[in-house]
Amino acid sequence: MNAPSDQSPISASSPASESADFGPAKRGAIESIRVWTDMIKFAHSVFALPFAIMATFLAGRSLPGQRPSWLHLVLIVVCMVAARSVAMTFNRIVDARIDARNPRTATRPLPAGKLTMLQAWVFLAIFFVTYAIGCFGFYIKFDNPWPMLLGGPVLMMLCGYSFAKRFTRWSHFWLGCAIGLSPLAAWIAIHPATLGWPAVLLWVTVMLWMAGFDIIYACQDIDVDRKEGLFSLPSKIGPGAALMITRVAHVLVVGLLVLVGKLSGLGWVYFVGVGIVAVLLLIENLSVRPDDFSKVNLAFFTINGIVSLLLATCTVIDVLMNMPPVL
């Protein structure tokens, strides 16, 4: 998946001495964690996870007490993080050779030799098992079999993105559609009987939002994509036309967020959040021009991270404000 990756090489850790000083060993463990989190861009969980939490609280209004339990939230986070880790690791494995030929991505852990393919596959397997356990947890604790039944297709959709750029310029929307499953899947996991238009529209909203800013980020790789024969909207139709698609997508995002709020009966806190999100998306789209990609990282990570966190926070506050107190 497209993600910033201009990371400096991580130095090898020093061997632990025979004395009681375990400092080097501890530093080595920390560096290893950094390598793993760098490979899957763990910080980018901020894009999808807040929307899953948002859907969790919206669906949770139909549960006893009108709110999700802590166990619901824990299982949602476990499934989200695990599924994303599987998909990101698979993407890094599939794209390792291409990444090695791209100066922007050559310092990623696999092409840079910080991790081996075997280590990456083991990492993927661990998180696949974690994901399966999380899905099974909804059946064991809440008698909900749907996460188990749909968990496989969701992973296939997520991992399928790794091949989409090889045959369609619309791969950005594949990514958006896959990431957009996060609120839809969370809703099904919490209360499948209440699945309706708000959940579906939230899925479409995330799809358009994610596809839009993935197009922005892909503008950095136009030359590499053309050289490698990869498909992306910026490389096929040019950055100007591609960025126009982003703008249209983000206008639709704001409209859909308003519709989700209306259909869900949300109040002023949510709509204040939507208003701020509209301003942030405007700033994002004005920050990048067809002839100037210097602010791509601002548009890609900073602004979109704020968008997802802000919207989820406003939604949760709005839901909690309209709930009866827990006795």
PLY file of the C-alpha trace (Angstrom):
ply
format ascii 1.0
element vertex 327
property float x
property float y
property float z
element edge 326
property int vertex1
property int vertex2
end_header
0.00 0.00 0.00
1.17 3.45 -0.72
2.82 4.95 2.33
5.69 7.31 3.15
8.93 5.41 3.51
11.88 7.76 3.52
13.37 6.18 6.59
17.03 6.20 7.48
18.70 2.76 7.71
18.51 1.20 11.14
21.88 0.32 12.49
22.67 -3.16 13.75
22.43 -3.60 17.47
25.49 -4.29 19.55
25.86 -7.80 21.04
25.08 -8.11 24.70
28.13 -8.19 26.90
28.81 -10.88 29.46
28.44 -8.36 32.26
25.25 -7.34 33.98
24.80 -4.46 31.49
21.85 -5.47 29.34
21.63 -2.06 27.67
22.83 -3.21 24.21
20.41 -6.16 24.20
17.54 -3.90 25.17
18.50 -1.43 22.45
18.64 -4.32 19.98
15.10 -5.36 20.87
13.87 -1.79 20.44
15.53 -1.53 17.03
13.92 -4.83 15.97
10.50 -3.51 16.95
11.19 -0.37 14.94
12.06 -2.44 11.89
8.84 -4.46 12.12
6.64 -1.42 12.69
8.40 0.38 9.85
7.66 -2.51 7.50
3.90 -2.37 8.14
3.79 1.40 8.77
2.04 0.79 12.08
1.41 4.52 12.58
-0.85 4.47 9.53
-3.39 2.42 11.50
-4.65 5.90 12.37
-6.41 5.99 9.00
-8.80 3.02 9.30
-8.99 2.14 13.00
-10.85 5.31 14.07
-13.58 4.57 11.53
-13.93 1.05 12.92
-14.30 2.53 16.42
-16.82 5.01 15.03
-18.92 2.16 13.59
-18.53 0.19 16.82
-20.21 2.93 18.82
-22.92 3.55 16.22
-23.83 -0.15 16.08
-23.42 -0.43 19.85
-26.39 1.87 20.42
-28.62 -1.16 19.78
-26.89 -3.30 22.42
-28.06 -3.60 26.03
-26.89 -0.43 27.74
-26.72 1.26 24.33
-22.94 1.05 24.16
-20.29 -1.53 23.21
-18.47 -3.35 25.97
-14.74 -3.13 26.56
-14.41 -6.65 25.17
-16.12 -5.54 21.97
-13.60 -2.72 21.62
-10.62 -4.95 22.38
-11.67 -7.54 19.80
-12.28 -4.85 17.17
-8.81 -3.38 17.74
-7.17 -6.83 17.68
-8.89 -7.79 14.42
-8.17 -4.43 12.81
-4.49 -4.32 13.70
-3.97 -7.99 12.82
-5.77 -7.78 9.46
-3.86 -4.66 8.50
-0.55 -6.24 9.54
-1.27 -9.30 7.36
-2.19 -7.15 4.36
0.74 -4.76 4.72
3.25 -7.58 5.16
1.85 -9.38 2.12
2.13 -6.16 0.13
5.76 -5.69 1.16
6.56 -9.29 0.18
4.87 -8.99 -3.23
6.42 -5.59 -3.99
9.91 -6.22 -2.58
11.68 -6.27 -5.96
9.84 -3.22 -7.26
10.52 -1.37 -4.00
14.23 -2.14 -4.37
14.29 -0.32 -7.72
12.44 2.74 -6.44
14.71 5.24 -4.63
11.78 6.33 -2.43
11.09 2.80 -1.19
14.54 1.17 -1.38
15.12 1.72 2.35
12.08 -0.32 3.37
13.10 -3.26 5.58
12.78 -6.04 2.97
14.61 -4.43 0.01
17.18 -2.94 2.40
17.94 -6.37 3.86
16.88 -5.51 7.41
14.42 -8.40 7.26
14.45 -11.65 5.30
11.54 -13.06 3.32
11.27 -15.92 5.81
10.98 -13.48 8.70
8.29 -11.57 6.83
6.27 -14.73 6.18
6.56 -15.77 9.83
5.39 -12.30 10.88
2.44 -12.60 8.48
1.53 -16.03 9.84
1.57 -14.79 13.44
-0.84 -11.98 12.67
-3.02 -14.24 10.54
-3.49 -16.50 13.55
-4.11 -13.45 15.76
-6.76 -12.24 13.33
-8.45 -15.66 13.29
-8.50 -15.75 17.09
-10.04 -12.28 17.20
-12.79 -13.27 14.75
-13.43 -16.47 16.71
-13.71 -14.38 19.87
-16.90 -12.74 18.60
-18.46 -16.18 18.20
-17.31 -17.48 21.58
-18.20 -14.39 23.61
-21.12 -12.88 21.68
-22.50 -15.80 19.63
-21.80 -13.87 16.43
-20.45 -16.15 13.67
-20.23 -13.47 10.97
-16.66 -12.31 11.69
-15.50 -15.93 11.28
-17.51 -16.43 8.09
-16.50 -13.14 6.47
-12.97 -12.82 7.85
-11.44 -14.75 4.95
-13.06 -12.70 2.15
-12.06 -9.49 3.94
-8.41 -10.58 4.01
-8.58 -11.59 0.35
-9.86 -8.13 -0.54
-7.11 -6.48 1.49
-4.32 -8.65 0.08
-5.73 -8.47 -3.45
-4.79 -4.79 -3.58
-1.15 -5.85 -3.85
-1.86 -7.10 -7.39
-4.38 -4.44 -8.47
-1.72 -1.93 -9.52
-0.48 -4.48 -12.04
-3.67 -4.45 -14.11
-5.89 -1.44 -13.32
-5.37 2.29 -12.97
-8.26 2.31 -10.51
-6.23 0.44 -7.88
-6.62 3.45 -5.56
-10.32 2.67 -5.34
-9.58 -1.00 -4.70
-7.48 0.11 -1.74
-10.23 2.47 -0.61
-12.85 -0.24 -0.94
-10.71 -2.67 1.08
-9.90 -0.19 3.85
-13.51 0.97 3.79
-14.52 -2.49 4.93
-13.21 -1.58 8.40
-16.35 0.28 9.58
-18.65 -2.14 7.75
-16.93 -5.16 9.29
-16.95 -3.55 12.73
-20.69 -2.90 12.45
-21.33 -6.54 11.50
-19.15 -7.73 14.36
-21.00 -5.61 16.93
-24.64 -5.94 15.84
-25.26 -7.47 12.39
-29.05 -7.20 12.73
-28.83 -3.39 12.59
-26.73 -3.28 9.41
-28.27 -0.71 7.10
-27.64 2.37 4.99
-25.50 4.23 7.56
-22.98 1.38 7.61
-22.94 1.02 3.82
-22.59 4.77 3.29
-19.76 4.87 5.83
-17.99 2.19 3.79
-18.39 4.25 0.60
-17.24 7.37 2.45
-14.01 5.74 3.60
-13.47 4.28 0.13
-13.65 7.71 -1.54
-11.59 9.41 1.16
-8.85 6.78 1.06
-8.77 6.56 -2.74
-8.52 10.33 -2.95
-5.47 10.72 -0.78
-3.84 7.58 -2.20
-4.02 9.28 -5.60
-2.25 12.29 -4.08
0.51 10.08 -2.73
0.88 8.17 -6.01
1.83 11.43 -7.74
5.32 10.97 -6.28
5.84 7.72 -8.20
4.68 8.71 -11.67
8.05 8.09 -13.34
8.69 4.83 -11.48
5.20 3.51 -12.22
5.62 4.23 -15.92
9.05 2.60 -15.98
7.83 -0.50 -14.12
4.65 -0.78 -16.18
2.48 -0.27 -13.10
-0.99 1.24 -13.24
-1.99 4.34 -11.33
-4.19 7.27 -12.23
-1.38 9.87 -12.05
0.86 7.79 -14.33
-1.92 7.04 -16.83
-3.90 10.29 -17.07
-1.43 12.77 -15.60
-1.32 14.43 -12.18
-3.69 17.26 -13.10
-6.60 15.02 -14.07
-5.83 12.59 -11.23
-5.91 15.35 -8.62
-9.25 16.52 -10.02
-10.63 13.04 -9.32
-9.36 13.38 -5.75
-11.17 16.68 -5.34
-14.45 15.26 -6.63
-14.07 12.24 -4.34
-13.47 14.43 -1.29
-16.45 16.65 -2.05
-18.57 13.49 -2.12
-17.00 12.44 1.20
-18.33 15.54 2.95
-21.79 15.05 1.48
-21.86 11.40 2.53
-20.72 12.24 6.06
-23.66 14.63 6.38
-26.01 11.92 5.11
-24.57 9.34 7.53
-25.13 11.76 10.41
-28.72 12.46 9.36
-29.62 8.79 8.90
-27.94 7.87 12.20
-29.67 10.62 14.16
-26.40 12.18 15.29
-26.25 15.62 16.87
-24.32 18.86 16.78
-20.99 17.48 18.03
-20.78 15.13 15.06
-21.72 17.83 12.56
-19.17 20.25 14.00
-16.62 17.50 13.36
-17.85 17.11 9.78
-17.49 20.85 9.25
-13.88 20.80 10.45
-13.20 17.74 8.28
-14.50 19.67 5.25
-12.02 22.48 5.96
-9.17 19.99 6.43
-9.95 18.25 3.14
-9.99 21.64 1.40
-6.55 22.43 2.85
-5.30 19.00 1.78
-6.40 19.46 -1.82
-5.01 23.00 -2.00
-1.65 21.81 -0.62
-0.83 19.68 -3.67
-0.63 20.95 -7.24
0.22 19.10 -10.46
3.58 20.87 -10.55
4.35 20.84 -6.82
4.36 17.70 -4.66
6.50 19.16 -1.86
3.62 19.02 0.63
2.49 15.47 -0.12
3.50 14.18 3.31
1.48 16.94 4.98
-1.53 16.11 2.81
-1.11 12.34 3.11
-0.34 11.65 6.74
-0.82 14.70 8.94
-4.12 16.01 7.61
-5.72 12.62 7.02
-4.64 11.37 10.43
-6.38 14.37 11.98
-9.47 13.78 9.82
-10.00 10.20 10.98
-9.22 10.84 14.65
-11.35 13.98 14.79
-14.36 12.40 13.11
-14.23 9.29 15.30
-13.83 11.38 18.46
-16.77 13.63 17.60
-18.92 10.61 16.76
-18.12 8.79 20.00
-18.73 11.94 22.08
-22.03 12.54 20.30
-23.16 8.95 20.88
-22.14 8.98 24.55
-23.84 12.33 25.17
-27.15 10.85 24.09
-26.91 7.64 26.11
-28.46 6.97 29.50
-25.88 6.87 32.32
-24.57 3.49 33.40
-26.08 2.63 36.79
0 1
1 2
2 3
3 4
4 5
5 6
6 7
7 8
8 9
9 10
10 11
11 12
12 13
13 14
14 15
15 16
16 17
17 18
18 19
19 20
20 21
21 22
22 23
23 24
24 25
25 26
26 27
27 28
28 29
29 30
30 31
31 32
32 33
33 34
34 35
35 36
36 37
37 38
38 39
39 40
40 41
41 42
42 43
43 44
44 45
45 46
46 47
47 48
48 49
49 50
50 51
51 52
52 53
53 54
54 55
55 56
56 57
57 58
58 59
59 60
60 61
61 62
62 63
63 64
64 65
65 66
66 67
67 68
68 69
69 70
70 71
71 72
72 73
73 74
74 75
75 76
76 77
77 78
78 79
79 80
80 81
81 82
82 83
83 84
84 85
85 86
86 87
87 88
88 89
89 90
90 91
91 92
92 93
93 94
94 95
95 96
96 97
97 98
98 99
99 100
100 101
101 102
102 103
103 104
104 105
105 106
106 107
107 108
108 109
109 110
110 111
111 112
112 113
113 114
114 115
115 116
116 117
117 118
118 119
119 120
120 121
121 122
122 123
123 124
124 125
125 126
126 127
127 128
128 129
129 130
130 131
131 132
132 133
133 134
134 135
135 136
136 137
137 138
138 139
139 140
140 141
141 142
142 143
143 144
144 145
145 146
146 147
147 148
148 149
149 150
150 151
151 152
152 153
153 154
154 155
155 156
156 157
157 158
158 159
159 160
160 161
161 162
162 163
163 164
164 165
165 166
166 167
167 168
168 169
169 170
170 171
171 172
172 173
173 174
174 175
175 176
176 177
177 178
178 179
179 180
180 181
181 182
182 183
183 184
184 185
185 186
186 187
187 188
188 189
189 190
190 191
191 192
192 193
193 194
194 195
195 196
196 197
197 198
198 199
199 200
200 201
201 202
202 203
203 204
204 205
205 206
206 207
207 208
208 209
209 210
210 211
211 212
212 213
213 214
214 215
215 216
216 217
217 218
218 219
219 220
220 221
221 222
222 223
223 224
224 225
225 226
226 227
227 228
228 229
229 230
230 231
231 232
232 233
233 234
234 235
235 236
236 237
237 238
238 239
239 240
240 241
241 242
242 243
243 244
244 245
245 246
246 247
247 248
248 249
249 250
250 251
251 252
252 253
253 254
254 255
255 256
256 257
257 258
258 259
259 260
260 261
261 262
262 263
263 264
264 265
265 266
266 267
267 268
268 269
269 270
270 271
271 272
272 273
273 274
274 275
275 276
276 277
277 278
278 279
279 280
280 281
281 282
282 283
283 284
284 285
285 286
286 287
287 288
288 289
289 290
290 291
291 292
292 293
293 294
294 295
295 296
296 297
297 298
298 299
299 300
300 301
301 302
302 303
303 304
304 305
305 306
306 307
307 308
308 309
309 310
310 311
311 312
312 313
313 314
314 315
315 316
316 317
317 318
318 319
319 320
320 321
321 322
322 323
323 324
324 325
325 326
